[in-house]
Amino acid sequence: MTLSFVSKLRGFLLEIRKISANARKMNLIQRENDYFSHPIFLFTYEIAPVFVLMEQLTLKKMREIIGWPNGDGDGLFSPGGAISNMYSVMVARYKYFPEVKTKGMSAAPRLVLFTSEHSHYSIKKAGAVLGFGKENVILLKTDERGRVIPADLEAKVTDAKQKGYVPLFVNATAGTTVYGAFDPINDIADICEKYNLWLHVDGAWGGGLLMSRKHRHKLSGIERANSVTWNPHKMMGVPLQCSAILVREKGILQGCNSMCAGYLFQPDKQYDVNYDTGDKAIQCGRHVDIFKFWLMWKAKGTIGFEQHIDRCLEISEYLYNKIKNREGYEMVFEGQPQHSNVCFWYIPPSLRGMPDGDERREKLHRVAPKIKAMMMECGTTMVGYQPQGDKVNFFRMVVSNHAVTKSDIDFLIDEIERLGHGV
């Protein structure tokens, strides 16, 4: 880089520091991101030099937090966790069967992927979109808390090999969408190493806990993963969209995705063309998602993110403790949730004396939708619900905003009881 560019960069960063001193609120950070980056796209260094450097430095810091030595590896910010997960499957396939890039899936044997029955649907979607087929995405059994059972993984890997299939990829979820469960990464990593499988950790929802000294143990073993999805726009409160795919092996994203378009990626430029990051992405121009995250990190600091995470889990624990033995509530699973997901049934008075059976299940299945509809009509609050497996509809309260207070939780409980009393 020339001295003139360095001086311009310093001047730009001084201005940003002034902004970040005042941009403590999320909406201000989003506005500043849009103001500075809206007309800019990340594909070559010369188009967006400052944002390319911001992205590289931030991704390196994220890899350090994961635990990869010296933060080495690679990564990109992508349009969302589903695309980040798809990147992981693409690079795994390229790692073991690089000829697929030129010859297509006919150059590979029948490849199979493994993921939890509670994992995000994007793993199945990646299997469908990338030509593996949904039937070759094998679902793994979970325990009552929604965590993968490692013995089931090994049994299904062995079974696939006996059938002549080639196991390729295992997805471990760090923070499932519904239960907020964390798969046992170390146990899964042992199996992946034994059978030479690519290990991906989908930390889209739970990756933010890596910022917390109190809670990062829930992702123990993540440093053994080949790739990680981490969405700062989820638990860390960064404005949409902000998702990273992080890869332990440097250069594999480039090898997997590069097309060497001569009008953009000339090898004889006057700077280090490794900064031309566009050729390792599946898209060409990428939106500048790094700026708001970088700015927010500057404003809050690492400790600020840690306090944000700890506060959200503290509030969810308050909700759990308040309702776990309260009349009219049943928890979906025993024990304190691992994440900020609190899953429960509200049992209205009309069902409390009814024996368990099909009739009670059918009526209970209709309770959460009715209460949610009344909440929305009243305009007081809104809590999600869903079934899971053989379990009828239940509420899933998720805390990801550190501004939520205990009095907000008290209001929520009172409102559920007020609206649900006559259901």
N, C-alpha and C positions, 0 to 999 in steps of 0.2 A: 504494500500500500504506500502511496506517496505521502510526503509530509503535509501537502495541502489537503489531502483527503482526511488525514488524521486530525488536523486542526478543525475541519468541518464537522467531523464526527464528535469531537470533544464539545464543540459549540452546540451541536444538536442534543447531546446528552445533558449538557447543562440546562438547556431549556426543558428537557423532559424531567429533570430533577425538580425544577420549579413546579411543574405540573403535578408530579407525583406527591409533592409535599401537601398539596391541597386535594388531590383526587382520592380521598379516603372512601368515598361512597361508590358503590358498584356502578351506578348509572353514570357517574362522572367519568369513570374509567372507560366505560363503553363509548361514551361520547368522544373522548380523546382518541381512542383507538380508531373510531370511524373517521374522525377529522384528519388524522395523519395518514391512515393506511387505506382508506376506501378505494382510491383510484390505482393502487399499487398491487401488483401480483408477484408472487415469489416463483420465479423459474430460473433467472440468472442473477448473478451477483451484481452485475452492472445496472440492472433495473432497480434492485432494492438492497443495496449493500448493507445498510444499517440493520434492516430487518433480518437479512440472512445471518448476520453475525449474532444478533439477539437470539435467533432460533438455535444456532449451533451452541452457543454458551448455555442456554437454558436446558436444552436436551442433554448436554454433558452433565449439568448439575443434577438432572433427574436420574440419569444413569448412575451417578455417584450415590444418590440416595437409595436406589435399588440395591446397591452393593457391588456393582461390577467394578473391578480394579481400575482406578484412575478415571473412572467414568468413560472408559473406552467403549466403542461400539458405534452404533448409528441410530438414526431415527428421523422422524418427520412429524409435523402436525398435519392431521388429516381432517376430513369433514365430519367425523364423528366416530364413536366407538365401534359401530358396525363395520365401517371401512377400515379402521385400525385392526380389528380382528381378521378381516379379509386379507389385509397385508400379511398377517402372520401365517396364514395358510399358504399364501402365494410364495413367500420366501422359504417356507419349509419344503414345499414341493420343488422349488428351484434348487435348494440345497442338495436334495437326494436324487432328483431327476431333472437336471438342468436342460436336457434335450427337449423337454416338454415345451420350453419357450419357443423353439423353432418348429418342432414336428407335431405338437399337440398331444392330447392325452393318449393317443394311440401308441406313443412311444413309452408309455409307462404301464406297469401291471395294474391290477385292480387295487387301488389305494383306499385305505380306510382311516377315518378320523374318529377320535373319541372325545366325548364331552359329557358333562353331568346332565341328568334329566331335569335339573333345575337351572341349567345354564341359559344365557341369553340366546334368543332365537337366531342371532346373527351368525352363529357358528353353523347352524343348519343352512342358513341362507348362503353363506360362503361356499359350502359344499355344493349347493345347487348351482350357483352362479359360475363357479370355477370348473364345473364339469365333473366333479366327483359323484354327484348324485346324492339326494337325501338319504337313500337307502344305505349309503356307505358312511354316514355319520352315525356312529354307534353310541347310544345313550347309556350312561353309567348309573347304577343304582346309588341312592343316597341314604344316609341315616335319617333319624327322625328330625334332626336339626337342618337337613338339607345339604349335608356335606358328603362329597364323594366317598364311597367305600373303596379303599385302595385294592382290596382283594378282588373286588368285582372287575376293576380295571385289568388286573393281571390275568384273571380268568378269561376275559373277553379278548385281550391281546393274543393269548395262547390259542383260543378258539379260532380267531381270524386267521392266524398263521396256519393252523391245521386245515383250514378250508382253502388254502392257497392264496389268500389275500395278503397284502403287504401293509401292515400297520405303519403309519407315517407320523401322526400328529396327535398330541393330547392337549386339550384345553383344561386348565385348572382355573376355577373362578374364585376371585378374591372379592367377595361381596356379591352374592346372588341378588337378582332383581327383587324377588319377593321376600325371602326369608333374611336376606343379608348375610348369608352363610359364607364362610371361608373354607375352601377345600384344603386338606392337609398337604401342602405343597411339597414338603420334604419327602413324605412317603410316596407321593406321585413321582417326584424327581428320581427316586431310587429305581422305580420301575422303568421310567424313561431311559435312564442310563443303562439299565440291564438289557433292554431291547433296542437300544439306539433309536429312540423316538424323539422328535422335536417337542419340547415342552413350551407351551405358551401359557402365560397367566393373564387372564382377562381381569384387570384391575380397574375397569372403567368406573365402577361404583366404589370399590373399596380401596383403590390405589392411594387416595388422599390420606389414608391412615398411616402411610409411610412418613408423613410429616410429624406424627405424634410419637413422642418417646413412650407414652403410656400405652398406646394401642398398636404400634407397628409390629409387635410380636405376632399378631394375628396373620401376618404375611410372611412368617418365618419360612425361609427356603426360597424366597422369590429371586434371590441372587443366582440360583441355579437354573433359572429359566433361560431359554433361548430368545424369547421375545416377551414383551409386556405391553398391554394396552393400559393407558392411564388417562382418565378424563378430568382435567382440572375444572371443567365446567359443571361437574357434578358435585362431589362432596366439598370441594374447595371454594365453590361459589364464584368462579370466574364466569363472566357472561358467555353465553353461547356464541359461536361454537369454539371449543378448545379441547381437542383430543390428540394424544400422542401415541404413535407406535414406536416402541424402543426395541432395538435389536442388538444382541450381544456381539454378533460378528460384523465387523466393519467391512463395508463394500458389498454386502450381499443384496442390499436394496438396489444398488446401482446395477449389479449384474442381473438381477431379476427383471428390472423394469426398463433399463435404458434402451433407447432406440437411436441415439446419436443423430438427432435431427440437425443437419448441417447449417440451417438458417439460424439456429439458436446456440448450439453447443459446439462451437468451433474449438479445437484443441490447442490452437496457437494464439490464444488471447494473451494480453500482457499481464494477467494476474493468474493466480492458482485456480484452475478451472474446477477443482474439487468444491469450490464455493458455488458452482452452478448446480444447485440442488434439484432443479426441476426435472432432470432426466431420470432421477431415481423414484419419482412419483408416478402413479398411474394416470394422473391428470397432468396437464401442462401448467397453466396458470393456477396458482393456489392463492386463496384469500389469506391475508396477513392475520393469522390467528395468534401469533406470538406476542404482538405488542401489548394487548390488554393483559395478558398473563404476566409478562415481564413488568409492566407498569404496576399491576396489583401486587406482585412480589416485592417490588421496591417500596410500595406504600405500606404494606402490612408487615413485611419481613417474614422470615421463616418462623419466628416465634409467633407472629400474628396468625399464620396459617395453623400452627399447632394449637393455639388457643381456640381458634374457630372449630377445629375438629373435636377437641376435647369438650367444648361447650355443647356441641350438637349431640354427642354421645351421652353427656351428663343429663341433658333434657330428655332424651329418649329413655334413659334409665329411670328418671323420675316418673315418666308415664307408666313404664312397666311396673315399677314398685307400687304405684297408686292403684292399678287395676288388677294386679295378679290375684289378689284375694278379695276383691270387691264384689259384692252381690250384683249379679247380672252380667258378669264378664267371664269369659273362658279364653285362656291363651291357646293359640294354635299349636304351640309346642312348649315343652317344659324347659325352664331355665331362662336365664337372662340372655337376650339377643346379643349376637356378636357385633352387630352394627347398629345403626340408628333405626332399623326397621322394627316396628312393634306390631305384631300380627295377632289379632284377637277377634272373637265374636262378641257382639252385644246380644244378650238373651233377654228379650222383653218379658214382662210379667206373664203374658199369656202363654209363654212356652216353658216357664221355669218348672212347672210341675209335670210336664208332659214326659212320658218315658221315651228313651232313645229308640228311634226306629225311622222307617221311611217317611212317615207323615211329619215327624218333627224335623227331619232333615230338609224336606221340601219347603216347609214353612220358614225354617232358619235361613235357607238359601235366599229367600226373598227379603230378609230383614235389612241387610246392609244396603242393597240398591234403593229400598224405600227411604231409609234414613238419609242416604246421600242425596237423593232427589229433593227431599224436604230441605236439607241444608242449602242446596243451591237455589231453591225457590225463595228461601228466606234471605239468602245472601250473607249468611253468617260465617260459614266455613266450608271446606271441602276436603274430604279424606277419600283416598282410593280404596277400592275393594276388588277382589277377584277370588275365584276358586283356585285350588292347587291340587292336582291329582284327584284323589277321592274325597277331598275336603270341600264342603260347600262354601259359598261366598263368605269371606271374612274381611274385616277392615285391615288395611296395612297403612299405618301411620309412619311416615318417614320424616325425620328432622334433618334438613341440610342447611338451614338458615340459622346462623348463630344468634340472630336477633330474637328468636322465639324464646319466650319466658315461661316460667312455671305457671304464672297466672293464665297464659294462653292455653296451656295444657289443662288447667282446671276448667277453663271455659269450654274447651272441647268436650271434656267428659260430661259436664253439665248439659251441654247442648245435645249430645248423643242420647242422654237419658231423658231429656225433655221431649225430644222429637220421637224417640223410640218407645216411650211409655205405652202408647196406645196401639202400637203396631201388632 
